[in-house]
Amino acid sequence: MNEEQVRKGRKSEQFMQDEVFATALEKMRGDLLWEFENSKPEEAAKREIIWAQLRAIENFRNEMAKMIDNGKVAQRAIERAQKNLV
């Protein structure tokens, strides 16, 4: 655990909380769900692509959440180490 993880965690959290980014990501997700739900029965290939895109959005969110969590863990580790030095 180090300062770099703390920095990345904080940047990731700021990024995910950004109103414009969050709105755009949610709009993309909503548009994809609409396309998926309104696809024709014979458009299986289209639904597969949409599903992959939805999974990519979810995977991105999960990776960002991991970076945020790792940053918080690293910050706590640094704080504990500093307390032990005092």
C-alpha positions, 0 to 999 in steps of 0.5 A: 500500500502506498501513496500512489494507490491513495492518489489513484483512489482519490482521482477515481472517486472524483471521476466517478462522482463527476456529474457530467461523467455519471450522467453520460455513463447512465445515459449510455447504459439506458440507451443500450438497455432500450436498444436491447429491449426493443430489438427484434427476435431475429436480431440476436447478434445485435443483442450480443453486442449490446450485452457486451457493451453493458458488461463493459460499462459494469466492468469499468464501474467495478474496476473504478470501485476497486481502485477507490477501495484500494486507495482507502485501504492504503490511506488507512495503512499509511495512517496506522504506520504513522501512528506507530512511528509516534 
